[in-house]
Amino acid sequence: MIDLADIEAARLRIAPHIRKTPTLAYTQLKDGGAGGMSVTLKLELLQAAGSFKARGAMNRLMTLSEGQRDRGIVTASGGNHGLAIARSAHVLGARAQIFLPSNVVPDKVAKLKQWGASVEIVGAVWDDANAAALAFAEKTGATYAHPFSDPVVVAGQGTLGLDVLDDMPDVDVILVAIGGGGLISGLSTAVKARRPATRIIGIEPVGSPTLHACIQAGRLVALDRLETRVATMSCRQTDQAIFEVVRDKVDEIILVSDEEMESAARQLWFEFGIGADLSGAAALAALNSGRVTIAPGSRVCALVCGAGTDGMS
């Protein structure tokens, strides 16, 4: 799908338009510690537009021709990709049309409008919104920007893997939330090329085990139903190329409940004053669940990949 050279090129391309996000040691906790592990939070929720999605969105828009940008950009999103496209379009002077499912968090809709995007709510899940986005692109000539199956977007997301290795060159384990799989595909490609021994562990909702189901089946499958309220991690079917990268480069996929992610989001707020959305709290939820097997003394990076208020209710 992509290789390290694609990710390195994306890193140079988007560098003027994204942030170098900080890390924070997961220490000084109310209960005293993190079970013998050395855990570092990568605060990608402080990225432009509030999530890692700014990386892939900016890479996508910066590789379009002027004519393509002039015709406008359209996408479907659970929230974070839409915000990233809207912000990138604002930076580059393009128009953005964002289609969202009805389970999108309201504060993300408000932010989209603040970035100047046109917004339409269509259907109950991302797949419904995506069908509307594709129809809009066909009708208007706007450029469609897929949130996870576009190699240019995946290469942009992969730049986060390079940043993690800059921050933690000896990292043993990286915990990564999964929606459609674009982030974990790009990140695992970058990290495995530079440090093959690092374990990459993905986290999906119990109610949307998209790639977990594919790995179990040994092939691309579509879920019969989606039963998670986390719009940013809700996907009925991923892309064949994404599945193949995850199958080959991701070491394990852990399932967590919406309630576990909400508890982790509240913990991040209580302990650090960090306002993560539920996808942003997924890595910590996996650690807290006890379903991740990590050797004592391991150096762990937990990605806090998105900002939001859906864990504060």
C-alpha positions as CSV (number, residue, x, y, z in Angstrom):
1,M,0.0,0.0,0.0
2,I,2.7,2.5,1.1
3,D,6.3,2.2,2.3
4,L,8.6,4.2,4.6
5,A,9.7,6.5,1.7
6,D,6.0,7.6,1.2
7,I,5.8,8.4,4.9
8,E,9.0,10.3,5.0
9,A,8.0,12.3,2.0
10,A,4.6,13.1,3.7
11,R,6.5,14.2,6.8
12,L,8.5,16.8,4.9
13,R,5.4,17.9,2.9
14,I,3.1,18.5,5.8
15,A,5.6,19.8,8.4
16,P,4.8,23.5,8.0
17,H,1.1,22.8,8.7
18,I,1.0,20.4,11.7
19,R,2.2,20.4,15.3
20,K,4.9,18.4,17.0
21,T,2.8,17.1,19.8
22,P,4.2,16.5,23.3
23,T,4.5,13.4,25.4
24,L,3.7,13.1,29.1
25,A,4.8,10.4,31.6
26,Y,1.8,8.5,33.0
27,T,2.9,9.0,36.6
28,Q,1.8,10.6,39.9
29,L,-1.5,8.8,39.8
30,K,-4.0,8.6,42.5
31,D,-3.6,4.8,42.8
32,G,0.2,5.1,42.6
33,G,1.3,3.6,39.4
34,A,0.9,1.7,36.1
35,G,1.6,-1.9,37.1
36,G,5.3,-1.9,36.7
37,M,5.3,-0.6,33.2
38,S,6.8,2.7,32.0
39,V,3.9,4.3,30.2
40,T,4.1,7.5,28.2
41,L,1.1,9.3,26.7
42,K,1.6,10.7,23.3
43,L,-0.7,13.8,23.3
44,E,-1.9,13.8,19.7
45,L,-5.2,15.3,20.8
46,L,-3.2,18.5,20.8
47,Q,-2.6,18.2,17.1
48,A,-4.2,20.8,14.8
49,A,-8.0,20.3,14.6
50,G,-7.8,18.0,17.7
51,S,-6.5,14.7,16.3
52,F,-3.9,12.8,14.3
53,K,-6.2,13.1,11.4
54,A,-4.7,16.5,10.5
55,R,-1.7,14.6,9.2
56,G,-3.4,12.5,6.6
57,A,-5.9,15.3,5.6
58,M,-3.1,17.8,5.0
59,N,-1.1,15.3,3.0
60,R,-4.2,14.6,0.9
61,L,-5.0,18.2,0.2
62,M,-1.4,19.2,-0.5
63,T,-1.1,16.5,-3.2
64,L,-4.1,17.7,-5.1
65,S,-3.9,20.0,-8.1
66,E,-5.0,23.6,-7.8
67,G,-8.0,22.7,-10.0
68,Q,-9.0,19.8,-7.7
69,R,-8.9,22.1,-4.7
70,D,-10.9,24.8,-6.5
71,R,-13.7,22.2,-7.1
72,G,-13.9,21.7,-3.3
73,I,-13.3,18.7,-1.0
74,V,-15.9,16.3,0.3
75,T,-15.7,13.5,2.8
76,A,-17.6,11.4,5.3
77,S,-16.5,11.3,8.9
78,G,-17.3,10.3,12.4
79,G,-16.0,13.7,13.4
80,N,-12.2,13.8,13.6
81,H,-11.4,13.3,9.9
82,G,-14.0,15.8,9.0
83,L,-12.5,18.4,11.3
84,A,-9.0,17.7,9.8
85,I,-10.3,18.1,6.2
86,A,-12.2,21.3,7.2
87,R,-9.1,22.7,8.9
88,S,-6.8,21.7,6.0
89,A,-9.2,23.2,3.5
90,H,-9.3,26.4,5.5
91,V,-5.5,26.6,5.5
92,L,-5.2,26.0,1.8
93,G,-8.2,28.2,0.8
94,A,-10.5,25.4,-0.4
95,R,-14.2,24.6,0.3
96,A,-15.1,21.6,2.4
97,Q,-18.4,19.6,2.5
98,I,-18.6,17.1,5.4
99,F,-21.2,14.4,5.7
100,L,-21.6,12.8,9.2
101,P,-23.8,10.1,10.8
102,S,-26.3,11.0,13.5
103,N,-24.2,9.6,16.3
104,V,-21.5,12.3,15.8
105,V,-20.6,14.3,18.9
106,P,-22.4,17.7,18.8
107,D,-19.3,19.7,19.7
108,K,-17.5,18.4,16.7
109,V,-20.3,19.6,14.4
110,A,-20.0,23.0,16.0
111,K,-16.2,23.0,15.4
112,L,-16.7,22.0,11.8
113,K,-18.9,25.0,11.2
114,Q,-16.3,27.2,12.9
115,W,-13.7,26.0,10.4
116,G,-16.1,27.1,7.6
117,A,-17.2,23.7,6.4
118,S,-20.7,22.9,5.1
119,V,-22.1,20.1,7.2
120,E,-24.9,17.5,6.6
121,I,-26.1,14.7,8.9
122,V,-27.0,11.6,6.9
123,G,-27.9,8.2,8.3
124,A,-27.1,6.4,11.5
125,V,-23.6,5.2,10.8
126,W,-20.5,6.3,8.8
127,D,-21.3,4.0,5.8
128,D,-24.6,6.0,5.3
129,A,-22.8,9.3,5.4
130,N,-20.1,8.0,3.1
131,A,-22.6,7.0,0.4
132,A,-23.9,10.5,0.5
133,A,-20.4,12.0,0.2
134,L,-19.7,9.8,-2.8
135,A,-22.9,10.9,-4.4
136,F,-22.1,14.5,-3.7
137,A,-18.6,14.1,-5.4
138,E,-20.2,12.5,-8.4
139,K,-22.8,15.3,-8.8
140,T,-20.6,18.3,-8.1
141,G,-17.1,17.3,-9.2
142,A,-15.7,17.9,-5.7
143,T,-12.7,15.8,-4.7
144,Y,-13.6,12.9,-2.4
145,A,-11.1,12.3,0.5
146,H,-11.5,8.9,2.1
147,P,-10.7,8.8,5.8
148,F,-8.7,5.6,5.8
149,S,-8.3,3.7,2.5
150,D,-6.5,6.4,0.6
151,P,-2.7,5.6,0.5
152,V,-1.9,9.3,0.6
153,V,-3.9,9.7,3.8
154,V,-2.4,6.6,5.3
155,A,1.1,8.0,4.5
156,G,0.2,11.2,6.4
157,Q,-1.0,9.2,9.4
158,G,2.2,7.2,9.3
159,T,4.1,10.3,10.2
160,L,2.9,9.9,13.8
161,G,4.8,6.7,14.0
162,L,8.0,8.5,13.1
163,D,7.3,11.1,15.7
164,V,6.7,8.4,18.4
165,L,10.1,6.9,17.5
166,D,11.7,10.4,17.8
167,D,10.2,10.8,21.3
168,M,10.8,7.1,22.4
169,P,13.5,5.5,20.2
170,D,13.5,2.4,22.5
171,V,9.7,2.0,22.7
172,D,8.6,-1.6,23.3
173,V,4.8,-1.3,22.8
174,I,2.6,1.2,21.0
175,L,-1.2,1.1,21.7
176,V,-3.3,2.5,18.8
177,A,-7.0,3.1,18.5
178,I,-8.6,1.7,15.3
179,G,-11.6,3.1,13.4
180,G,-11.2,2.2,9.7
181,G,-7.5,1.3,10.2
182,G,-5.7,4.1,8.4
183,L,-3.7,5.3,11.5
184,I,-2.6,1.8,12.6
185,S,-1.6,0.9,9.0
186,G,0.5,4.0,8.5
187,L,2.0,3.9,11.9
188,S,2.9,0.2,11.8
189,T,4.5,0.6,8.4
190,A,6.7,3.4,9.7
191,V,7.6,1.8,13.1
192,K,8.2,-1.8,11.8
193,A,10.5,-0.4,9.1
194,R,12.6,1.5,11.7
195,R,12.2,-0.7,14.8
196,P,10.8,-4.1,13.9
197,A,10.9,-5.4,17.6
198,T,8.3,-2.8,18.7
199,R,4.9,-4.4,19.3
200,I,1.9,-2.6,17.7
201,I,-1.3,-3.3,19.5
202,G,-4.6,-2.1,18.1
203,I,-7.8,-1.3,20.1
204,E,-11.3,-1.6,18.7
205,P,-14.7,-1.2,20.3
206,V,-16.5,-4.5,21.2
207,G,-19.4,-3.1,19.2
208,S,-17.3,-2.4,16.1
209,P,-14.6,-5.1,15.8
210,T,-13.9,-4.4,12.2
211,L,-10.3,-5.6,11.8
212,H,-10.5,-8.1,14.7
213,A,-13.2,-9.9,12.7
214,C,-11.1,-9.8,9.6
215,I,-8.0,-11.2,11.3
216,Q,-10.1,-14.0,12.9
217,A,-11.7,-14.8,9.5
218,G,-8.4,-14.5,7.6
219,R,-10.1,-12.3,5.0
220,L,-11.9,-9.1,4.5
221,V,-15.3,-9.2,6.1
222,A,-18.2,-6.8,6.7
223,L,-19.8,-6.6,10.1
224,D,-23.5,-7.4,10.3
225,R,-24.2,-4.6,12.7
226,L,-22.5,-1.8,14.6
227,E,-23.2,-1.5,18.3
228,T,-20.9,1.3,19.6
229,R,-21.7,4.9,20.2
230,V,-18.1,5.9,19.4
231,A,-18.6,7.4,15.9
232,T,-14.9,7.9,15.3
233,M,-14.3,4.1,15.8
234,S,-17.3,2.8,14.0
235,C,-16.8,1.1,10.6
236,R,-18.7,-1.7,9.1
237,Q,-15.9,-2.7,6.6
238,T,-12.3,-1.7,6.1
239,D,-10.3,-1.8,2.9
240,Q,-8.5,-4.9,1.5
241,A,-5.1,-3.1,1.5
242,I,-5.6,-1.9,5.1
243,F,-6.5,-5.4,6.2
244,E,-3.4,-6.8,4.6
245,V,-1.1,-4.2,6.3
246,V,-2.7,-4.9,9.7
247,R,-2.5,-8.7,9.2
248,D,1.2,-8.4,8.4
249,K,2.4,-5.7,10.8
250,V,0.1,-5.4,13.8
251,D,0.9,-7.9,16.6
252,E,-2.5,-8.0,18.4
253,I,-6.0,-6.4,18.5
254,I,-7.7,-5.8,21.8
255,L,-11.5,-5.2,22.2
256,V,-12.7,-2.7,24.8
257,S,-16.2,-1.6,25.7
258,D,-17.7,1.9,25.3
259,E,-17.9,2.0,29.1
260,E,-14.2,1.2,29.5
261,M,-13.3,4.0,27.1
262,E,-15.6,6.4,28.9
263,S,-14.0,5.4,32.3
264,A,-10.5,6.0,30.8
265,A,-11.5,9.3,29.4
266,R,-12.7,10.4,32.8
267,Q,-9.5,9.2,34.3
268,L,-7.5,11.3,31.8
269,W,-9.5,14.3,32.8
270,F,-9.2,13.6,36.6
271,E,-5.5,12.8,36.6
272,F,-4.2,15.2,34.0
273,G,-7.0,17.6,32.9
274,I,-6.8,16.1,29.4
275,G,-10.1,16.3,27.5
276,A,-9.9,13.1,25.3
277,D,-12.7,11.8,23.2
278,L,-13.5,8.1,23.6
279,S,-11.2,7.1,20.8
280,G,-8.5,9.1,22.4
281,A,-9.0,7.2,25.6
282,A,-9.0,3.8,23.9
283,A,-5.3,3.0,24.5
284,L,-5.6,3.7,28.3
285,A,-8.8,1.7,28.4
286,A,-6.9,-1.3,26.9
287,L,-4.2,-1.0,29.6
288,N,-6.8,-0.7,32.4
289,S,-8.8,-3.7,31.1
290,G,-6.0,-6.1,31.8
291,R,-6.5,-7.7,28.4
292,V,-3.1,-6.5,27.2
293,T,-0.2,-8.7,28.1
294,I,2.9,-6.5,28.6
295,A,6.1,-7.6,30.4
296,P,7.1,-5.6,33.5
297,G,9.6,-2.9,32.7
298,S,8.3,-2.5,29.2
299,R,8.4,1.0,27.7
300,V,4.8,1.6,26.5
301,C,3.4,4.5,24.4
302,A,-0.3,5.0,24.7
303,L,-1.6,7.3,21.9
304,V,-4.2,9.8,23.1
305,C,-5.3,10.4,19.5
306,G,-8.3,12.7,19.7
307,A,-9.9,15.5,21.7
308,G,-13.5,15.8,22.7
309,T,-16.2,15.9,25.3
310,D,-18.0,12.6,24.7
311,G,-16.2,11.0,27.7
312,M,-17.4,13.8,30.0
313,S,-21.1,13.1,30.0
